[in-house]
Amino acid sequence: MFRLKEDNSVINRYGFNSEGHDTVAGRLSHRIRTWLFKNSVATKSGELVPSGVPRSLVLNKALGVNLGKNKISAAEDNSDYVKGVSSLGQFADYIVVNISSPNTPGLPNVKLMKEVKEARDVHVAHRPPILVKIAPDVNEVELEDIAAVVQEAEMDGVIISNTTISRPSYLKSDPTLVSQIGGLSGPPVFPLAVEKIPIIGCGGVSSAEEAIAYAKAGASLVQLYTSLGYYGPGVVYDVKKGLVDYLKKEKTTWKELVGSDHQK
């Protein structure tokens, strides 16, 4: 990982390092068992958690499972995603099919989406929504193809965007850092992502201003990551407080804000 401090950005080439489905499933299962024990909560037969309790175990919070593909898997092989849904879907409030990593490039296809949905419907009783995560580097033709696939497969939503392999000319950091191979995240991703009108906006969010712009562009939710490394967990509070202040000042709601740029 390389910090581009002058741009408050990061380039990483971590890949999808993981101990695998079984280990992660064990940790998530242990987390739920511990919560049930500490809170003296009983479940009905076949229930993982009581009805009405999110998998995050915190009301009004969501736990997402982000599924990536092994780099050595064949391009046409969808089994990594299918196995991930079957193994980990039961622990998720929502599932992300991540086809946007620079390490495992590709575009969604109807076959993949339908196989993932079938795995969820067969193996995951509470049927969490499935979102597709795409990169900001797709061109207009590819974006149209993605939209067609998402619509035909009746997916629940789209997350845009992951890191970018592009290097905007306005980056101010040391060229030896900028030229590193990997995915760029942080503020430089924001203009690439916001114009795509996502459902969940992700890329370059570090203040309420970016979250508001994502909402106006059509995002119902926003995610942040790189800004946590620069500003710490408190950035979440700052973003939320800024949003509340803005909504009060404008006498509007988040729901009314979403997509407002396209209603003018």
N, C-alpha and C positions, 0 to 999 in steps of 0.2 A: 504494500500500500504506500502511496506517495501523497503527501499533503501539499497542495498548492495554496499556501497560506495567503498570498496576495489576492487570490480569487475565492477564498473560503471554500475551496473545493478539494476533492479527493480523486485520485486515480487508483483503482484496485484491479488486481488480477487474481483474486482469491480462488475463483472457481466455486464449485459446490462441494467443498470439503464437508464430510458428514460421516457419522458413525453408522448411518443406515436406518432404515425404517424401524427395525425391531428395537433398537436402542432408544430411539426417539419415542416410539409408542410406549415403551416401558416407563420412561420418565413422565410422560403425560398421564399415563394411567396411575402412577404413584402419586402424582400431584392431586388427582381427583380423590383417590382413596384417603390421602392425608386430610384433605378438606372435609370430606364426609365425616371422618373420625373426629376431627377437632370441633366440628359444628354439631356433632351428634345428629346427623341427618341420615335418614333411611331412604332407600330407593325401592321402587317396585321391581318385580322380576323383569329382567330384560332392559331395565333403565340404567344408563351410565350415570346420569345426574337426574335429580327430580325435575318434573315438568316445570317449565318457566325459568329454570336456572341456566344461564348461558354457559358454554364450554369454557369461557374465560373465568367463570366462577365469581364474576363481579358484575352486578347489574349495570346496564348501559355501557358495557365494555365488550369488545369482540376479540376473540382469539382466531387468528388466521393461520392456516397451514399453506406454506408456499412450496410448491412442488417443482423441482427442476429435473432435468434429464442428465444422466451420466454422459460424459463427453465421449466415451468409447462406444456408446450404444449407436446402432445403425439409425440413419436419418428417418427411415420408415417405421422404426420400431417404437410403438407407443406404450410398451409394457411398463416402463419406469413410472409414467404418470398413472397408469391404471392401478399398479401395485400400491403406489403412494396413496391414492384415494381409498382403496380397499383397506389399507393398514391404518392410515392416520385420519381419515375423514370423520370417524366417530368422535374425535377430539376437537373438531373444528366448528367454529361459528360460521366460517366461510372458507372456501378452498381456492387457492390461486394456481392456475396452470401457467407456469412461467416459461414462455418460449422466447424470452427477450434477452437472455444473457449473451454477452459477446463470446463467451466460451462455448455455448451451444446454440449457434444461430439457427434460425428457421422461422417459418410462418405457420400459423394455425391452419388446420384443414378440417373438413367436416368429419372425416373418419376419426381423427383424434378426439374431437370434441364429443362425438357421439359415444365413443368407447369410454371416455371419462365419465360422462353422465350416466351411462349404463352401470358402471362400477359403483357410482354413488347410489343409484336407485336400488341396486341389489344388496350392497354391503353396508350402507349407512342409513340407519332407520330414520334419523331426523332430517335427512336430506338438506344439508347446508347449501347455500348458493355457491355456484362455481363462476369465478372470474378469470378472464384471460389477461395476462400481463404481456404487453408488447413494448418494443424498443422505440425510441424517438427517431431512429434513423431510417424508418420505412419511407418510401416515396408515395406519391399520391395514388398511383396504380395499385401498389401493394396495400395501401390503406383501404382502398375500395374493396379489394379482395378480402381483407380481414373483416370488414364490416359485413360483407355478404355471408362469410362463414359464420360469424357470430349470430347473425340473424337466422340463417337456415338451421343452425344447430340449437337455436333458442337458448343461448348462454345467458347467464344472469347479469353479466356486466363485463366491463373492460377496465384494466388499470394501465394507465400510460403515465409515466414511462419508466423504464429501467435506466441504467447508465447509458451513455452514448460513446461510440467509438470515434465520433468526430471531435475536432479540436477547433472551436471558434477562434477567429483571428483576434478577438479582443481580450484573450487571456493575457494576464500580466505577469504570471509566474515565470520562473527560470525555464527557458526552453528545454533544458535537459530533463526537467521534470515533466513538462507538457508533452514531450515526445515519447514518454514511457508507454509501453503497450498495456492496454487495459481499458476498463470502462470508467468514464468521467462522470462524477456526480456532483451535485451542489448547484449553486446559482446559475452556472452556464447552461444547465439543462433546462431551466425554466422556460426561456423563450421557445425552445424546441418542442417542449411538451404541451404548453398551454394552448397552442394553436390547433392541436389535434382534438380538442374538446373531449376530454375523458369523462368517464363516470366516476372513477377515483383518481384524483390528481396526485401525481408523485414526481418530484424532481425540482430541487431548488427551493423548497419551502423552508424559510427560517423566520418568517414574521407573518403577522395577520394580513399584510398587504398581498403576499403571494397566495395565501389561502383564499382571500376574497377574489382575486383575479381568476383562480381556478374555478371557484363557484360560479362566477359570472359567465365563464366559458362553458359551463355545463357540468362541473364536477359536483357530485353529491357529497363526497368525502375527500379528505386529503391525507396523505401520508408524508412523514419526514424521516430522514435518517442521518445524512451527513451533518446537518446542523446540530444534532445531538453531540457529535464529536467536538464541535467548536464551542458550543454554548452550554452543554450539559442538559440534564433532564428538565431543568427549569424552562427551557425554550418552549416546551409543550404548554406550560402554564401561561407564558407570555403570549403565545399565539392565540390561545383560547380567550385570554383577557382582552387582547386587542380586537378579536372578533366580536365579543360581547359589547365592548365600547362602541364599535362601529355600528353594529345593528341597532343599538339604542339611539345613537346619534341620528342615524338615517331613518329611524322608526320603521324598520323592516324586519324580516325574519330570514333565517338561513334558507328556508324552503323557497321564499320569494326571490332570494338572491340567485339561486341556482338557475343557470341558463338565461339570466336577464339580459346579457349582451345580445342574445339572438331574438329578443322580443321587441327590440326597438324598431 
